[in-house]
């Protein structure tokens, strides 16, 4: 059995002259074949402290960050004024970004270029942007003022008198309606009668009925009035520099708002044109600055002396010599590079999966569970055939499979052009769809029993279908059972699929157990190999042998006795394992492991359950549509078509999703538990992420 493991790693250690470190960092970043190691923890060790001191981010990072903030602010402004409408066509057929070709040899060249572009953009953008900001602030204040004045509309007085005069103070605001009477009485007391309160028309705000008021009091009584009025949920209106009655002021504000909106629209159109002119260039600048910042920040992971830098990195063994040559050439020979075997614990060595191209997209399913540890088996290759087989059996309809294949191809070839995740998912769905088509043909599933309900043609009663998930078929029926074993006779599709599911489950578990056994033996854990995997391998093989003997005509007692011997052996081994780990009580509980094994085997019966769910629901939709079409004149045909479309869409989506989840579940829970632990750390290369530029 060929077992794939993560890519073998090497440790790269290099001492580089400080004058050459920028060239080295740039070359490594563009090539993207190493993962830098952070030495800050190692440099806390006393022995290392005597040799090296921690490095910090490059000096130019501060300048780069400042330029990034400036570029980001302009991009945010462009985004706010030119909100692009995304059409369905853009979503379904996204166009790859047109990349700008760049060639810079140092961070200073990038900074100079960025400053030049940003200065040019600022000359054109800053004026309109600042004016737009002023108008937005003014508009916001006017809208707030408009709201407050609108509440005073029933109180016709000149608003210029609001505030403090020579002898009196005039204030405005609102209070809850139910507190108005008490407020008037209390304010009259604290102002010794030197106060007048005028109320306007009530209004609703925040689900409360409030009443606007204007009060006039002597300035010497103002402190007492304000202290008391706060107790009544008084909301003060800050109205100043406004003249005329509320109606006149509102009319003036409306005119100002219209003028602001007109000027604002003109500025937005101008900024939209500038966004069209500069946005692509600015995105490229921002990306270049981000790349330079990542390079500058990488210095903080190094160690240094007065004239040199020391770096450590992980590199795939296949790229080790390439990385070494890259550093030496970039440093013009002023570097010493050493390649060694990993000197870290397994959990600290990064993991890079390396499956064949046709298998690689399925790595995302492995990563959804957990990456393998560095020395562990990569289960992706083992997952693929089982996942596709189980998915096809569970969805088991040729038309659904064809639809899934088309959807998968579309996601893979169209959306996958701009999204790596969509590319992988589309590929997986395409293969799952093909598997479903094959299983649908085998089971005669074409939108369930659509051909029978509407054309009277039962595919399952012809040689075109091998098995009928919902009953008898041409090949499997009472007159022609699939097989007879003792008193058991398989005469229909559900029984045949159940037997097949259990058989496939045993094979699937056997493969996992063999892998686990081999891994334990490789590590020298012979005892664990026998107890954890060996006894169960023997039990499964004994089941196959026992059933094989029964087919050959052997006595049922002999076949059952062989299986029984290995069941007892499995129980004894499990009890021994429990006794070693926790004494007598654990030994007793260990005897129950055989029920866990049985549960794992029976879990594969979900293949039949999902298969029946797909076929059964499709049949129900067809029957319902046919009844409606036949019982309602004219319009019944339209309703029947709607039922078919909605019902089969629902069935396709729900059972398609269910097949995906349950196929993964059989691998994650039943299969992986036999040999796979996971928990590896993903290889994260030091690489320039380019979306808008190309070097």
N, C-alpha and C positions, 0 to 999 in steps of 0.2 A: 504494500500500500504506500503510495507516494504522499508524503505529508509536507505541506508548505509551511515554512517558518518566516518570521519577519526578516528583513534584510539585515545581514551581518554589519555591525558597526565597528569603526575604528576611532581611537582617540587621537586627535591632532593637537600637538603642542608646538607653539612657535614663539620665538623671540625676534622682534622686529625693531629696527632702528626707528627712532621717533619721527625722523624726517620722511620716512616711507610709509608710516602707518595709514595715512589717509588713502594712498593708492591701494593698499592692501584691502582696507575696509570696503572701498568702492568696488574693487574687483570681486570680492567674496559676495557682496550684496547683489551685484548684477547676475552672478553665476547661480546663486541660491542653492548650493550643494552642501552647506555645513550648518549645523545648529550651534550657535555660540554658547559657551558655558559661563554662567555668572560666577566669578571668582571671589565675590565679596565675602561669602561665608568661609571659604578656604583661607583667605588672607587674614582672618581673625586668629588663625592658629599661630602660636608663638614662633614656630620654626619658619613658617612662610613670611611672617612679619619682618624677620631679619633680612630677607632677600628682596621683598617687594612691598610697595605701598599701594593702596587702592587707587584706582583711577576714577576720574569723574567725567561727566559728559563733556564733549568738546566745547571750546569757548564760543564757537560760532552758533551754537544751538539757541542761545538767547536771541540773537539777531534773526535767525530763521523763524523762531516762534513768534516774534513780533510781526514779521511779514505775513505769517500764516493767519494771525488774528486779523490783520488788515484785509487780506484776500478773502477770508471767511466772512467778514462783515459785508463786503461788497457782494459776494455770492448770495448771502442771505437776502440782501436788498433786491438783487436781480430776481431771486426766486419769489419774493413777495409781490413784485410788480408784474411779473410775466408768468403767472401760473399756467403751465401748459396743460391743455386738455388731452387726456390720454384716451384714444379711441380703442374700441374692441380690436380693431385691426392691429394697432400697436402692441396690444397685450398678446394677441395670438401669433403675431409675426414680428417680434422685436428686431430692430436693426442693430447690428454690432456698432459700437462706438468707433467713429473715425479717429484714429490715433495720430498725434503729432510726433514727428520724428525729431529727436533731440540728440545733441552730442556735447556733453560737458565733461571736462577733465578734472574739475575741482569744485569744492563747495563754493568758493569765491565766485566762480563763473556763474553758478546757479543763483547766488545772492544778487550779483550785479544784474543778471537777466530779469530776475523777479522784481527788483527795485525799478528797473527801467519800465517794465510793463505796468506795474502798479502806479507809477508816477504818471504815465500816459493816460491810464484809465481814470485816475483821480482828477486830473485836469478837466476831464469831460463829465465826470459823474458827481464829484463832490458838491458843486453848486446846486444842481437840481435835487440831489438827495437831501442836502441840508434844508433847502426851501420846502421840500415835501414834508420833512420832519417838523418844521415850524408850523406848516399848515395843519398837519395832523394834531399837533398839540393845541393849536388855536381852536380847531374844530371840536376837539374833546372838551375844552373848557366852555365853548359856546353851547354845546349840547347839554352840558351839566347846568349851565346858567338858564338855558331855555326850559329845562325840566322844572327847575325851582320857581322861575317866574310864572310858568303856566299854572302852578297851583294858586298863585296870587291873583289870577285873572279877574276874579269877582271883586277884588278890592282895588278900586280905581283911585290911586294916589301917585304922586310923582316919586319914582324909585330913587331919585337923587338924594332924597332926605333920609334914606336908610343909613344908619350908623350914628356916630356921635356928633351932636351939635354943641352950641355954646352952653346950653343949660339942660338940654334933654337928650335922651338916647332913644332911637327908634330901631327896633329889631323885628325880624321876621323868621318864621319857621313853621313847624306843624307838630301837633300832638294827637294821640289817640282820641277818637270822638268821645269815648265814655269818660275821659278824664278832664274834658274841657271845663265843665261846671266847677269841679273841685279846684282846678288850676286857677280860675278867675278869683275864687274866694280866697285862696291862699296867697296869691300875689297881691291882692288888695290889702291883706293884713301886713305882709312884710314891707310893702311900699307905703304904708300908712295912708292909703287911699290915693297916693300920687302916681297913679298908673291907669292907662286906658288900654283895653284889649279889644281888638276888632277881629272877627272870624269870617272866613270865606266859605266857599262851597266845599263840601266833603269829597274825598277821593279815596281810592283803594291803593294800597302799596304794601307789598309783602304779605298779602292776605289779611291786612288790617285796614279798617276804615279810619282815616286820619282827617284832621281839619286844619287848614292853614290859618295862622294867626299873625297879626301885627300888633306889637305892644309899644306904648310910648310911656316913658318914665323919666323922672328926674335923674340926672347923672349921679347924684349923691346916693340914690337908692339902687343904682344898677347892680352893685355887688350882691346885695341881698336878693334881688330879683333873679339874677342868674344862678345863684346858689340854690334857690328854691325851685326854679323852673326845670332844672336838671332831673329832679325827682319824678317828673311826669313824662319821661321818655320824649323830651323835647328834641326835635331835630332842627338845628339852626341852619338858615339859608345864608350862604356867604355871597351876597349880592353887592357889588361895589362898582363904581365908575359907570353906572347905567342911569340914563335920564329918561323921563317920560313915564306914562302910565304903563302897567303891565302889557296891555294890548299893543301900545306903540312900541315898547321894547321888544316884544315878540316879533313884530313885523320887521323891525330893524335887524334882529338876529337872523331871521329867515333870509333876508337879503344878503347878509354877510355869509351865511352858510352856502347859498347858491354861488356866490362869487368864489368862495374857497373851493367848492366842488369843481367849478369850471377850470380854475387854475390847476387844481390837483389833477384832473383828468389830462390836462395838457402836459404836465410834468411826467405823469405815468407813461404816456405815449412816448415821450422823449426818452425816458429811462428804458422802456421796452426796446426801443431801437438800439440803444447802447448795449443792452443785454444781448441782443441778437448779434451785435458787432463783436463783443468782447468775451462772452461767457465761455466759449470753448477754450480760448486762450487763457482765461483766468483759471479754469478747471485744470488745465495742464500745469500752470504755475503752481497752484495749490498742491497738486500731486508731486511735483518736483521738490517743493519745500518739505512735504511730508516725508519723502524718501530721504532727503538730507538730514531731517531731524532724527529719523530712525538710525541713520549712520552715526550721527553725533552722539545719540544716547547710547549706542553700542559701546562706546569708550568706557562707560561706567561699569562694564562687565570685565574689563581687563585689569591686569596688574601692571605696575610700571616701576622703572628705576629712573635715574637722572636722564639717560639717553635712550632707553629702550622701552618697548611695551611687550608684555607677555600675554598670550591668548591661548585658550583651550577651546576646542570645539569637537562636536561629534560629526563624523562624516561616514556615509555608507562606504563599505570596503571597496566597492567597485569604482568609487570616485576619489579614493584616498590619494592616489598618485596625481590625479588631475588637480586636486586641491593644493597639494604640496607644490607642484610646478607653478600654479597660479600665484601662490604667495611669493615664491622665490623670484618669479619674473616681475611681479608688481613691485617688489622691493628692490629690484635691480641687483639681486644677489645679497643685499644687506639684511638677510634673515636666516635664522636657523630653524628648520622644521623637522619635527620628529613624529612618526606615525607609530602608535602602539596599540596593543589589544586593550579592550575596555578594562579599566581599573576601578570601576564603581560597582555597587550592589546592583543586582538585576533590575530592581524597581526604578533605578535612576537612569538606566540606559534607554534612550528614546526608541520608539517602535515605528518602523516604516514598513507598511505592507507592500508586497510586490507579487501580485497575482498576474496570470496571463491576461491579455487585453480583453478577451471575451468574458472573463470572470470579474475583472477589476471593478465595474460599477456595483457589484454586489458587496463590495467592501463596506458600503454605507450601512448595510444591514448588520454586519458584524460590529461596526462602530456604534450602532444604536444600542447594542447590548454592552459591549466593553471591548477595548483593544486587547489583544493577547499580550502577555508579558514577553519580554525580550527572548527568552528561551522556550517559550510555549508554542504549541502548534497554532497556526493561523487557520481557523475553522471555515474560512470563506469558501474554499474549494469543496469542502464537504457539505456546506449548506446549500449550494446552488441546486443540485439535482433534486434533493428532497423538497426544497421550497417550491420549485416549479411543478413537480409531480403533485404535491399536496394542493397547491393552488388550483391546478387544472381539475382535480377530482372534486374539490369543494364547489367550484363555480359551475363546472360541467355543462356548459351550453355553448354550442358552436357559434350561434349568433352573438351572444354576449362576448364570447372570446374574440370574434372578428371585430366587434366594436371596441373592445379593450385594446386590441392590436393597433387599430387605427388611431385611437387616442394616444397610446404609447408612442407610436411613430411620430405623431404630430409634436408631442412634448419633446421627444428626443431630437428630432431634426429641426424644429422651429425654435421653441423656447430654449432648448438646450444650447443654442448658439451663443446665448448671452448669460446662461446660468449653468454652472457645473452641476449643482444639485438636481436641476431639472433634466439635465442630460443623463445623469445616472438613473433617476426615477423613470424617465421615459423608456430607457433601454430595458429596465427590469419589467415594466408593465408590458412592453412589446413581447418579450419572451413568455411572460405569464399569460398573455392573450393567446399566443400560439399554442401553448400547452392546453389552455382551455378549449380552443377549437378542436384539438386532437381528442381530448376527453369527451367533448360534446358529440363528435362524430361516433365515437365508440359507444356512447350511451344513447344515441339517437335524440339528443336534446337540441331542438331548433325553436327557440322561444318556448321552451317546455313542449307541450303536445299540440302546438299551434297547427301543424299540418293535419292532425287528426280531427281537431275540433272544427276547423273551417273548410277542410278539403276531404275529410274522411279517409286520409291516408296515414295509417299508423306505422311510422318508421320502425318501431321496435318489434313489429311482427314480420319484418322482412330481414334478409341477410345483411342489410345495410347497417344494422346496430348489433353490437355484441351483447350488450346487457341493458336492461331497462331498470333504472333506479327506483321506479315506482311499482314494479310488478314483473310479470313474466315477459320473456322475449322469444324471438325465433330460436335462439340457441339454448336458452335456459328456461325450462318450464316443467310442469308435472310429468310430462311424457319424456322429457329429456333433461334430467337433473345434471347440474355441473359435476357433482360427485356425490357419492353416498358413503358415509363413514359410520359404521355401526348403525345406530338408530337415527343418525343425523343425515338428512338429505337436503342438498342445496338446490331448490327448485325455482327460485325467483331472484330478481336483481338485488333487492336490499340485502338478502342473506349473502349473496355472492360478494357484494361490495364490503359488507362487514367482515367476512372471512379474509378478503384481500387486504382490508385496512389493518387487521390484527397481524397478518403475515408481514406486511410492509413495516408495521411498527416494530415487530421483533427483529427484522433485518436492520432497521434504522438504529435501534438500541444496540444491536450486536456490533455494528460498525463503531459506534461511540465507545462501547466497552473495549473493543480491540485497540482503539487509539489510546484510551486511558491506560490499558494494560501495558502497551508498548512504552508509553511515556514513563510509567512507574519503573518498569524494568530498566529503561535507559538511565534513570536516576539511581538505580541500585536498590530500589524499594521493592524487593521481591515479595515480602510479606503483605504489604499494602496492595501490590498488584493482584495477588491471589484473593485476598479478602474483599477488596473493593470492586474488582472487576472479574477476576478469574472464576469465582463460584457462579456468578450470574451468566458469564459466557457459557460455562458448562451446563447451566440450567436451560438456557435457550437452545443450545445444541441438542440437549436431551429431549426437549419438546419436539424439535424437528425429527430426531431419530425415532422417537416414540410414534409420532404421527406417520412417518414414513413406513415403519413396521406395520402399522394398522392398515395402510393402503396396500402393503404387500401381503396382507392376509394373516398376519400374526395375531395371536390371542390378545384381546384388549387388556387382560390382567398383566401380561408381560410388558406391553407398551406403557401402561400406567405405572407399573412397578419401576421401570427405568426412570420415568419422570419423577416419581415419588422419591427415589433415592437422592436425586440431585436437589429436590426441594428441601429434604431434610439436611443435606450438606449445606445448602445456602442458609438455612435457619441456624445451624450450629456455628457456621462461620460468622454470622451476624451477631450471635450471642457472645462468641469469643471476642469479637471486636468491641461490643458493648462492655463486657466484663473488664477488658484491659483499660478502657477509658473511664469507667465509673463504677465498677463493682457489680454486685448481684442485680441491683435494680436496673442498671443500664443493660445488663445481659438479658433480662426479661423483656425490656422494651426493644432490644435489638432483634428479638425474634419476630417483631412486627415488620421488620424491613421487607419481608417477603410480600406483605400486603402493599407496601409502597411500590415494589416492582410490578405487582399486578395492576396497580393504579396507573403506572406509567404505560403499560401495555394497552390497557383499556382506553386510555386517553386518546389513542389513535382512532377510536370509534367515532370521533368527531368528524372524520372524513366522510363517513356515511351521513351523519347528522346534517352537515352543511350541504351535502349533495342532495339530500331529501328536501331541505328547506328551499333550495333554489328551484328544483323541479316542481315541488308542491305548490309554491307560491305562484310560479309561472302558470301552472295548470289552473289554479283558482282564478287568476286574471283572465285567462282564455275563456273559461266557462262563464264567468260573469259578463264578459264582453259579448259572447255569443248569445246569451239569454236576453240581454238588453237589445241587441241588434235584431233578434227575431220577434221580440214581444212589443216593441215600439215602432210603429210605422214611420218611414222616411227619416225622421230625426234620430231614430234608434241607431242607424248606421254611424252617424256622426258621433253620438255618445259612445258607441262601442269602440270607435277609433281612439277617442280621447282616453277611455279606460285602458285600452291596450298600451298607448303611449305612456301614460302616467304610471300604470301598474308595472310594466316591464322596466321602465326607467328606475322606479323605486327598487324593484327586485335586483336589478343590475348593480345599482350603487350600494345598497345595503349588503348584499351577499358578496359583492366584489370586495368591499371593505372588510367584511367578516372573514373571507377567505385569506386575505392578506394578513390580518391579525392572527388568525388561528394557525396559519402556516408558520408564522414566526414563533408563535407560542410553543408549538411542538418542538422547535429547535432550541429555543431559549431555555425551556424548562426540562423537557424530557431528554433531549439529545445532548445539549451542552453539559448538563449535570454529570454526565458519565466521564468526561475527560477535561472539561474546559473551566478555567477559573477567571481569566481576564484580569484587567487592572493595569495594563501597560500605559506608559506616557507617550503621547503622540510626538513623532519627530516634527519639529517646527523649524524649518529652514530659515536662515537669515537671508531674506530675499526681498528684492524691490517689487512691491505690488503695483503694477502699472495697468491702469484702465484707460487713461487718456493720452499716454505718451508711450513711445517705444524708443529704445536706445539704439 
